[in-house]
Amino acid sequence: MPISPSQRRYLRSLAHDLHPVILLGAKGATEAVVKELDLALSHHELVKVKLSGGDKEQREEQIQVLIDGTKAENVQEIGHIVVLFRRNEDDPRLALPR
C-alpha cells in the first residue's frame, strides 16, 4: 500500500538525522548491494542510501534498481542521497500517522 503525503512528511522528518547505511561504489546498484539493502530495510524500515557519482539519469537508474529489487518506496531524493522505506510486516518498528 503506498504511503500517504502526511506519512511521507513524517518519514522525511525521521530520516533527517539518519546517516547513510548503504554507500554505492563505482559499480553502482549491484545484486549484492540490493541484498544488503533488503536486509537493512528488514531491520530498520527507513534507510538512507548514498548513490555513486554520475549524472541525474544514472542516479535515477540506480534508484529504480534499488526500489525494484527491494519493493521499497522512495521517500525523498536530494542530490546523491535517497531515503527508502519498506514496512516490516512481521515486526513493524515505525508507527506511521494515518
N, CA, C and O atoms as a printed pandas DataFrame, in Angstrom:
     atom_number atom_name residue_name chain_id  residue_number  x_coord  y_coord  z_coord
0              1         N          MET        A               1    0.846   -1.169    0.000
1              2        CA          MET        A               1    0.000    0.000    0.000
2              3         C          MET        A               1    0.902    1.246    0.000
3              4         O          MET        A               1    1.801    1.347    0.834
4              5         N          PRO        A               2    0.680    2.174   -0.902
5              6        CA          PRO        A               2    1.518    3.376   -0.955
6              7         C          PRO        A               2    1.336    4.243    0.294
7              8         O          PRO        A               2    0.286    4.237    0.936
8              9         N          ILE        A               3    2.381    4.974    0.608
9             10        CA          ILE        A               3    2.305    5.845    1.771
10            11         C          ILE        A               3    1.660    7.170    1.391
11            12         O          ILE        A               3    1.802    7.653    0.268
12            13         N          SER        A               4    0.952    7.741    2.348
13            14        CA          SER        A               4    0.236    8.996    2.098
14            15         C          SER        A               4    1.206   10.173    2.205
15            16         O          SER        A               4    2.314   10.016    2.719
16            17         N          PRO        A               5    0.798   11.354    1.722
17            18        CA          PRO        A               5    1.671   12.532    1.839
18            19         C          PRO        A               5    2.031   12.878    3.288
19            20         O          PRO        A               5    3.156   13.300    3.555
20            21         N          SER        A               6    1.105   12.709    4.211
21            22        CA          SER        A               6    1.424   13.008    5.619
22            23         C          SER        A               6    2.419   11.994    6.179
23            24         O          SER        A               6    3.294   12.353    6.967
24            25         N          GLN        A               7    2.289   10.733    5.777
25            26        CA          GLN        A               7    3.251    9.719    6.201
26            27         C          GLN        A               7    4.626   10.001    5.596
27            28         O          GLN        A               7    5.648    9.815    6.256
28            29         N          ARG        A               8    4.648   10.447    4.347
29            30        CA          ARG        A               8    5.909   10.782    3.673
30            31         C          ARG        A               8    6.607   11.931    4.410
31            32         O          ARG        A               8    7.821   11.892    4.609
32            33         N          ARG        A               9    5.843   12.953    4.815
33            34        CA          ARG        A               9    6.417   14.073    5.581
34            35         C          ARG        A               9    7.001   13.577    6.902
35            36         O          ARG        A               9    8.092   13.985    7.301
36            37         N          TYR        A              10    6.267   12.698    7.572
37            38        CA          TYR        A              10    6.725   12.140    8.841
38            39         C          TYR        A              10    8.027   11.358    8.650
39            40         O          TYR        A              10    8.967   11.506    9.431
40            41         N          LEU        A              11    8.074   10.533    7.614
41            42        CA          LEU        A              11    9.273    9.740    7.347
42            43         C          LEU        A              11   10.461   10.631    6.982
43            44         O          LEU        A              11   11.593   10.344    7.372
44            45         N          ARG        A              12   10.211   11.706    6.238
45            46        CA          ARG        A              12   11.294   12.642    5.912
46            47         C          ARG        A              12   11.853   13.274    7.171
47            48         O          ARG        A              12   13.063   13.471    7.284
48            49         N          SER        A              13   10.978   13.596    8.123
49            50        CA          SER        A              13   11.459   14.190    9.377
50            51         C          SER        A              13   12.296   13.191   10.172
51            52         O          SER        A              13   13.285   13.575   10.796
52            53         N          LEU        A              14   11.915   11.920   10.157
53            54        CA          LEU        A              14   12.709   10.900   10.849
54            55         C          LEU        A              14   14.053   10.674   10.162
55            56         O          LEU        A              14   15.060   10.434   10.828
56            57         N          ALA        A              15   14.069   10.750    8.843
57            58        CA          ALA        A              15   15.282   10.473    8.072
58            59         C          ALA        A              15   16.296   11.604    8.155
59            60         O          ALA        A              15   17.469   11.407    7.835
60            61         N          HIS        A              16   15.862   12.779    8.577
61            62        CA          HIS        A              16   16.750   13.939    8.600
62            63         C          HIS        A              16   18.039   13.669    9.382
63            64         O          HIS        A              16   19.118   14.057    8.934
64            65         N          ASP        A              17   17.946   13.014   10.536
65            66        CA          ASP        A              17   19.105   12.773   11.383
66            67         C          ASP        A              17   19.844   11.477   11.066
67            68         O          ASP        A              17   20.872   11.193   11.681
68            69         N          LEU        A              18   19.345   10.692   10.127
69            70        CA          LEU        A              18   19.995    9.427    9.785
70            71         C          LEU        A              18   21.253    9.652    8.957
71            72         O          LEU        A              18   21.357   10.618    8.201
72            73         N          HIS        A              19   22.196    8.745    9.118
73            74        CA          HIS        A              19   23.373    8.718    8.264
74            75         C          HIS        A              19   23.164    7.620    7.227
75            76         O          HIS        A              19   22.462    6.648    7.506
76            77         N          PRO        A              20   23.754    7.749    6.037
77            78        CA          PRO        A              20   23.581    6.701    5.026
78            79         C          PRO        A              20   24.070    5.344    5.526
79            80         O          PRO        A              20   25.181    5.224    6.043
80            81         N          VAL        A              21   23.231    4.333    5.365
81            82        CA          VAL        A              21   23.562    2.972    5.773
82            83         C          VAL        A              21   24.231    2.244    4.618
83            84         O          VAL        A              21   25.128    1.428    4.831
84            85         N          ILE        A              22   23.803    2.533    3.409
85            86        CA          ILE        A              22   24.329    1.897    2.204
86            87         C          ILE        A              22   25.040    2.958    1.377
87            88         O          ILE        A              22   24.489    4.025    1.107
88            89         N          LEU        A              23   26.267    2.653    0.978
89            90        CA          LEU        A              23   27.047    3.547    0.123
90            91         C          LEU        A              23   27.343    2.817   -1.178
91            92         O          LEU        A              23   27.993    1.772   -1.168
92            93         N          LEU        A              24   26.875    3.355   -2.294
93            94        CA          LEU        A              24   27.124    2.720   -3.577
94            95         C          LEU        A              24   28.503    3.126   -4.091
95            96         O          LEU        A              24   28.897    4.289   -3.994
96            97         N          GLY        A              25   29.222    2.163   -4.633
97            98        CA          GLY        A              25   30.543    2.431   -5.174
98            99         C          GLY        A              25   30.485    2.692   -6.665
99           100         O          GLY        A              25   29.437    3.033   -7.215
100          101         N          ALA        A              26   31.618    2.527   -7.303
101          102        CA          ALA        A              26   31.738    2.807   -8.733
102          103         C          ALA        A              26   30.880    1.867   -9.579
103          104         O          ALA        A              26   30.459    2.235  -10.676
104          105         N          LYS        A              27   30.619    0.661   -9.081
105          106        CA          LYS        A              27   29.822   -0.305   -9.846
106          107         C          LYS        A              27   28.326   -0.013   -9.769
107          108         O          LYS        A              27   27.542   -0.584  -10.527
108          109         N          GLY        A              28   27.930    0.866   -8.863
109          110        CA          GLY        A              28   26.521    1.241   -8.770
110          111         C          GLY        A              28   25.700    0.225   -8.003
111          112         O          GLY        A              28   26.192   -0.406   -7.068
112          113         N          ALA        A              29   24.454    0.069   -8.398
113          114        CA          ALA        A              29   23.498   -0.803   -7.714
114          115         C          ALA        A              29   23.631   -2.227   -8.239
115          116         O          ALA        A              29   22.981   -2.604   -9.214
116          117         N          THR        A              30   24.481   -3.011   -7.583
117          118        CA          THR        A              30   24.681   -4.396   -7.971
118          119         C          THR        A              30   23.719   -5.292   -7.194
119          120         O          THR        A              30   23.003   -4.833   -6.304
120          121         N          GLU        A              31   23.716   -6.566   -7.544
121          122        CA          GLU        A              31   22.845   -7.524   -6.864
122          123         C          GLU        A              31   23.219   -7.636   -5.384
123          124         O          GLU        A              31   22.340   -7.772   -4.533
124          125         N          ALA        A              32   24.509   -7.581   -5.077
125          126        CA          ALA        A              32   24.955   -7.655   -3.684
126          127         C          ALA        A              32   24.470   -6.450   -2.883
127          128         O          ALA        A              32   24.081   -6.591   -1.724
128          129         N          VAL        A              33   24.491   -5.272   -3.493
129          130        CA          VAL        A              33   24.009   -4.063   -2.823
130          131         C          VAL        A              33   22.507   -4.179   -2.561
131          132         O          VAL        A              33   22.030   -3.792   -1.495
132          133         N          VAL        A              34   21.772   -4.706   -3.522
133          134        CA          VAL        A              34   20.323   -4.871   -3.353
134          135         C          VAL        A              34   20.036   -5.832   -2.195
135          136         O          VAL        A              34   19.104   -5.601   -1.425
136          137         N          LYS        A              35   20.819   -6.901   -2.061
137          138        CA          LYS        A              35   20.630   -7.839   -0.949
138          139         C          LYS        A              35   20.926   -7.175    0.391
139          140         O          LYS        A              35   20.186   -7.366    1.356
140          141         N          GLU        A              36   22.003   -6.396    0.454
141          142        CA          GLU        A              36   22.331   -5.673    1.688
142          143         C          GLU        A              36   21.239   -4.673    2.049
143          144         O          GLU        A              36   20.858   -4.548    3.213
144          145         N          LEU        A              37   20.742   -3.964    1.042
145          146        CA          LEU        A              37   19.668   -3.006    1.278
146          147         C          LEU        A              37   18.411   -3.719    1.763
147          148         O          LEU        A              37   17.707   -3.209    2.634
148          149         N          ASP        A              38   18.131   -4.875    1.214
149          150        CA          ASP        A              38   16.974   -5.656    1.636
150          151         C          ASP        A              38   17.079   -6.014    3.115
151          152         O          ASP        A              38   16.098   -5.920    3.853
152          153         N          LEU        A              39   18.268   -6.424    3.546
153          154        CA          LEU        A              39   18.482   -6.738    4.964
154          155         C          LEU        A              39   18.337   -5.484    5.831
155          156         O          LEU        A              39   17.723   -5.530    6.897
156          157         N          ALA        A              40   18.899   -4.377    5.375
157          158        CA          ALA        A              40   18.809   -3.128    6.138
158          159         C          ALA        A              40   17.363   -2.670    6.263
159          160         O          ALA        A              40   16.949   -2.221    7.332
160          161         N          LEU        A              41   16.587   -2.778    5.185
161          162        CA          LEU        A              41   15.180   -2.389    5.228
162          163         C          LEU        A              41   14.377   -3.305    6.153
163          164         O          LEU        A              41   13.470   -2.847    6.848
164          165         N          SER        A              42   14.704   -4.584    6.162
165          166        CA          SER        A              42   14.012   -5.520    7.054
166          167         C          SER        A              42   14.269   -5.166    8.511
167          168         O          SER        A              42   13.390   -5.312    9.361
168          169         N          HIS        A              43   15.472   -4.703    8.788
169          170        CA          HIS        A              43   15.836   -4.380   10.167
170          171         C          HIS        A              43   15.405   -2.971   10.578
171          172         O          HIS        A              43   14.873   -2.793   11.674
172          173         N          HIS        A              44   15.621   -1.970    9.728
173          174        CA          HIS        A              44   15.388   -0.576   10.094
174          175         C          HIS        A              44   14.091    0.028    9.536
175          176         O          HIS        A              44   13.554    0.961   10.133
176          177         N          GLU        A              45   13.590   -0.465    8.438
177          178        CA          GLU        A              45   12.426    0.044    7.699
178          179         C          GLU        A              45   12.709    1.345    6.954
179          180         O          GLU        A              45   12.230    1.514    5.833
180          181         N          LEU        A              46   13.456    2.252    7.527
181          182        CA          LEU        A              46   13.776    3.533    6.900
182          183         C          LEU        A              46   15.292    3.620    6.751
183          184         O          LEU        A              46   16.026    3.581    7.739
184          185         N          VAL        A              47   15.759    3.739    5.494
185          186        CA          VAL        A              47   17.193    3.671    5.220
186          187         C          VAL        A              47   17.592    4.797    4.276
187          188         O          VAL        A              47   16.888    5.110    3.316
188          189         N          LYS        A              48   18.736    5.395    4.574
189          190        CA          LYS        A              48   19.328    6.407    3.703
190          191         C          LYS        A              48   20.418    5.736    2.886
191          192         O          LYS        A              48   21.225    4.975    3.420
192          193         N          VAL        A              49   20.437    6.022    1.575
193          194        CA          VAL        A              49   21.425    5.441    0.659
194          195         C          VAL        A              49   22.162    6.577   -0.028
195          196         O          VAL        A              49   21.542    7.508   -0.541
196          197         N          LYS        A              50   23.493    6.499   -0.039
197          198        CA          LYS        A              50   24.292    7.476   -0.771
198          199         C          LYS        A              50   24.657    6.847   -2.111
199          200         O          LYS        A              50   25.304    5.801   -2.164
200          201         N          LEU        A              51   24.233    7.498   -3.189
201          202        CA          LEU        A              51   24.444    6.976   -4.533
202          203         C          LEU        A              51   25.840    7.324   -5.034
203          204         O          LEU        A              51   26.453    8.292   -4.583
204          205         N          SER        A              52   26.330    6.522   -5.969
205          206        CA          SER        A              52   27.634    6.805   -6.553
206          207         C          SER        A              52   27.518    8.000   -7.495
207          208         O          SER        A              52   26.416    8.446   -7.816
208          209         N          GLY        A              53   28.642    8.501   -7.925
209          210        CA          GLY        A              53   28.655    9.663   -8.815
210          211         C          GLY        A              53   27.936    9.386  -10.121
211          212         O          GLY        A              53   27.393    8.301  -10.327
212          213         N          GLY        A              54   27.937   10.340  -10.967
213          214        CA          GLY        A              54   27.259   10.199  -12.247
214          215         C          GLY        A              54   26.219   11.286  -12.412
215          216         O          GLY        A              54   25.952   12.071  -11.503
216          217         N          ASP        A              55   25.650   11.306  -13.586
217          218        CA          ASP        A              55   24.635   12.336  -13.829
218          219         C          ASP        A              55   23.287   11.898  -13.265
219          220         O          ASP        A              55   23.155   10.804  -12.717
220          221         N          LYS        A              56   22.313   12.749  -13.405
221          222        CA          LYS        A              56   20.997   12.507  -12.813
222          223         C          LYS        A              56   20.342   11.239  -13.372
223          224         O          LYS        A              56   19.689   10.503  -12.632
224          225         N          GLU        A              57   20.512   10.984  -14.661
225          226        CA          GLU        A              57   19.911    9.794  -15.268
226          227         C          GLU        A              57   20.488    8.523  -14.666
227          228         O          GLU        A              57   19.751    7.572  -14.407
228          229         N          GLN        A              58   21.799    8.494  -14.437
229          230        CA          GLN        A              58   22.430    7.320  -13.839
230          231         C          GLN        A              58   21.930    7.115  -12.412
231          232         O          GLN        A              58   21.682    5.984  -11.996
232          233         N          ARG        A              59   21.783    8.202  -11.665
233          234        CA          ARG        A              59   21.271    8.087  -10.295
234          235         C          ARG        A              59   19.828    7.586  -10.300
235          236         O          ARG        A              59   19.458    6.761   -9.465
236          237         N          GLU        A              60   19.008    8.080  -11.235
237          238        CA          GLU        A              60   17.624    7.613  -11.337
238          239         C          GLU        A              60   17.573    6.115  -11.640
239          240         O          GLU        A              60   16.738    5.399  -11.088
240          241         N          GLU        A              61   18.463    5.641  -12.515
241          242        CA          GLU        A              61   18.527    4.214  -12.837
242          243         C          GLU        A              61   18.915    3.405  -11.597
243          244         O          GLU        A              61   18.340    2.348  -11.338
244          245         N          GLN        A              62   19.890    3.904  -10.834
245          246        CA          GLN        A              62   20.310    3.213   -9.615
246          247         C          GLN        A              62   19.161    3.140   -8.619
247          248         O          GLN        A              62   18.932    2.098   -8.005
248          249         N          ILE        A              63   18.446    4.233   -8.459
249          250        CA          ILE        A              63   17.313    4.264   -7.530
250          251         C          ILE        A              63   16.251    3.262   -7.967
251          252         O          ILE        A              63   15.690    2.546   -7.137
252          253         N          GLN        A              64   15.976    3.210   -9.256
253          254        CA          GLN        A              64   14.949    2.289   -9.757
254          255         C          GLN        A              64   15.354    0.840   -9.531
255          256         O          GLN        A              64   14.510    0.012   -9.189
256          257         N          VAL        A              65   16.628    0.521   -9.716
257          258        CA          VAL        A              65   17.116   -0.840   -9.462
258          259         C          VAL        A              65   16.928   -1.188   -7.986
259          260         O          VAL        A              65   16.488   -2.291   -7.662
260          261         N          LEU        A              66   17.257   -0.255   -7.092
261          262        CA          LEU        A              66   17.106   -0.499   -5.655
262          263         C          LEU        A              66   15.639   -0.673   -5.268
263          264         O          LEU        A              66   15.306   -1.557   -4.478
264          265         N          ILE        A              67   14.769    0.156   -5.817
265          266        CA          ILE        A              67   13.344    0.075   -5.497
266          267         C          ILE        A              67   12.744   -1.224   -6.038
267          268         O          ILE        A              67   11.995   -1.905   -5.338
268          269         N          ASP        A              68   13.072   -1.561   -7.278
269          270        CA          ASP        A              68   12.536   -2.786   -7.874
270          271         C          ASP        A              68   13.046   -4.026   -7.154
271          272         O          ASP        A              68   12.304   -4.991   -6.976
272          273         N          GLY        A              69   14.302   -4.004   -6.742
273          274        CA          GLY        A              69   14.903   -5.167   -6.093
274          275         C          GLY        A              69   14.438   -5.388   -4.667
275          276         O          GLY        A              69   14.495   -6.511   -4.166
276          277         N          THR        A              70   13.981   -4.337   -4.005
277          278        CA          THR        A              70   13.598   -4.456   -2.591
278          279         C          THR        A              70   12.123   -4.208   -2.325
279          280         O          THR        A              70   11.650   -4.435   -1.212
280          281         N          LYS        A              71   11.395   -3.748   -3.324
281          282        CA          LYS        A              71    9.966   -3.398   -3.171
282          283         C          LYS        A              71    9.787   -2.293   -2.127
283          284         O          LYS        A              71    8.802   -2.281   -1.388
284          285         N          ALA        A              72   10.745   -1.370   -2.073
285          286        CA          ALA        A              72   10.682   -0.245   -1.140
286          287         C          ALA        A              72   10.029    0.946   -1.819
287          288         O          ALA        A              72    9.810    0.948   -3.030
288          289         N          GLU        A              73    9.725    1.953   -1.023
289          290        CA          GLU        A              73    9.155    3.189   -1.553
290          291         C          GLU        A              73   10.155    4.317   -1.388
291          292         O          GLU        A              73   10.846    4.415   -0.373
292          293         N          ASN        A              74   10.221    5.166   -2.401
293          294        CA          ASN        A              74   11.102    6.317   -2.377
294          295         C          ASN        A              74   10.432    7.408   -1.544
295          296         O          ASN        A              74    9.361    7.901   -1.900
296          297         N          VAL        A              75   11.066    7.777   -0.439
297          298        CA          VAL        A              75   10.522    8.813    0.431
298          299         C          VAL        A              75   11.033   10.181    0.002
299          300         O          VAL        A              75   10.278   11.154   -0.031
300          301         N          GLN        A              76   12.343   10.250   -0.333
301          302        CA          GLN        A              76   12.942   11.539   -0.643
302          303         C          GLN        A              76   14.244   11.344   -1.407
303          304         O          GLN        A              76   14.993   10.400   -1.156
304          305         N          GLU        A              77   14.497   12.248   -2.337
305          306        CA          GLU        A              77   15.767   12.298   -3.071
306          307         C          GLU        A              77   16.318   13.711   -2.967
307          308         O          GLU        A              77   15.636   14.684   -3.285
308          309         N          ILE        A              78   17.553   13.807   -2.520
309          310        CA          ILE        A              78   18.238   15.098   -2.502
310          311         C          ILE        A              78   19.660   14.837   -2.976
311          312         O          ILE        A              78   20.445   14.191   -2.281
312          313         N          GLY        A              79   19.985   15.334   -4.147
313          314        CA          GLY        A              79   21.332   15.161   -4.685
314          315         C          GLY        A              79   21.696   13.695   -4.829
315          316         O          GLY        A              79   21.044   12.952   -5.563
316          317         N          HIS        A              80   22.742   13.285   -4.125
317          318        CA          HIS        A              80   23.223   11.906   -4.205
318          319         C          HIS        A              80   22.679   11.035   -3.074
319          320         O          HIS        A              80   23.164    9.923   -2.863
320          321         N          ILE        A              81   21.685   11.525   -2.351
321          322        CA          ILE        A              81   21.106   10.791   -1.222
322          323         C          ILE        A              81   19.649   10.463   -1.529
323          324         O          ILE        A              81   18.890   11.311   -1.998
324          325         N          VAL        A              82   19.275    9.216   -1.254
325          326        CA          VAL        A              82   17.884    8.806   -1.396
326          327         C          VAL        A              82   17.463    8.116   -0.100
327          328         O          VAL        A              82   18.245    7.384    0.506
328          329         N          VAL        A              83   16.225    8.358    0.316
329          330        CA          VAL        A              83   15.668    7.737    1.516
330          331         C          VAL        A              83   14.601    6.745    1.053
331          332         O          VAL        A              83   13.680    7.102    0.318
332          333         N          LEU        A              84   14.744    5.492    1.497
333          334        CA          LEU        A              84   13.814    4.435    1.117
334          335         C          LEU        A              84   13.120    3.887    2.358
335          336         O          LEU        A              84   13.700    3.843    3.444
336          337         N          PHE        A              85   11.867    3.469    2.178
337          338        CA          PHE        A              85   11.071    2.923    3.267
338          339         C          PHE        A              85   10.379    1.656    2.802
339          340         O          PHE        A              85    9.851    1.589    1.692
340          341         N          ARG        A              86   10.390    0.655    3.669
341          342        CA          ARG        A              86    9.603   -0.560    3.435
342          343         C          ARG        A              86    9.151   -1.082    4.793
343          344         O          ARG        A              86    9.970   -1.360    5.669
344          345         N          ARG        A              87    7.846   -1.211    4.952
345          346        CA          ARG        A              87    7.253   -1.684    6.206
346          347         C          ARG        A              87    7.648   -3.144    6.442
347          348         O          ARG        A              87    7.553   -3.973    5.538
348          349         N          ASN        A              88    8.089   -3.446    7.660
349          350        CA          ASN        A              88    8.339   -4.815    8.076
350          351         C          ASN        A              88    7.026   -5.346    8.644
351          352         O          ASN        A              88    6.637   -4.987    9.756
352          353         N          GLU        A              89    6.352   -6.187    7.892
353          354        CA          GLU        A              89    5.015   -6.662    8.281
354          355         C          GLU        A              89    5.048   -7.532    9.531
355          356         O          GLU        A              89    4.091   -7.533   10.305
356          357         N          ASP        A              90    6.147   -8.283    9.745
357          358        CA          ASP        A              90    6.234   -9.184   10.903
358          359         C          ASP        A              90    6.507   -8.427   12.203
359          360         O          ASP        A              90    5.953   -8.758   13.251
360          361         N          ASP        A              91    7.369   -7.403   12.126
361          362        CA          ASP        A              91    7.781   -6.669   13.328
362          363         C          ASP        A              91    7.934   -5.188   12.991
363          364         O          ASP        A              91    9.058   -4.700   12.868
364          365         N          PRO        A              92    6.803   -4.452   12.837
365          366        CA          PRO        A              92    6.898   -3.040   12.473
366          367         C          PRO        A              92    7.622   -2.233   13.555
367          368         O          PRO        A              92    7.337   -2.377   14.744
368          369         N          ARG        A              93    8.552   -1.391   13.132
369          370        CA          ARG        A              93    9.333   -0.585   14.073
370          371         C          ARG        A              93    8.866    0.863   14.125
371          372         O          ARG        A              93    8.975    1.513   15.165
372          373         N          LEU        A              94    8.357    1.365   13.032
373          374        CA          LEU        A              94    7.927    2.761   12.969
374          375         C          LEU        A              94    6.403    2.834   12.947
375          376         O          LEU        A              94    5.745    2.154   12.159
376          377         N          ALA        A              95    5.863    3.662   13.816
377          378        CA          ALA        A              95    4.413    3.879   13.833
378          379         C          ALA        A              95    4.120    5.073   12.926
379          380         O          ALA        A              95    4.487    6.207   13.234
380          381         N          LEU        A              96    3.461    4.803   11.817
381          382        CA          LEU        A              96    3.136    5.849   10.864
382          383         C          LEU        A              96    1.821    6.525   11.215
383          384         O          LEU        A              96    0.876    5.859   11.637
384          385         N          PRO        A              97    1.748    7.852   11.046
385          386        CA          PRO        A              97    0.457    8.527   11.258
386          387         C          PRO        A              97   -0.526    8.105   10.167
387          388         O          PRO        A              97   -0.121    7.666    9.091
388          389         N          ARG        A              98   -1.782    8.238   10.447
389          390        CA          ARG        A              98   -2.800    7.851    9.455
390          391         C          ARG        A              98   -2.988    8.886    8.415
391          392         O          ARG        A              98   -3.806    8.712    7.512
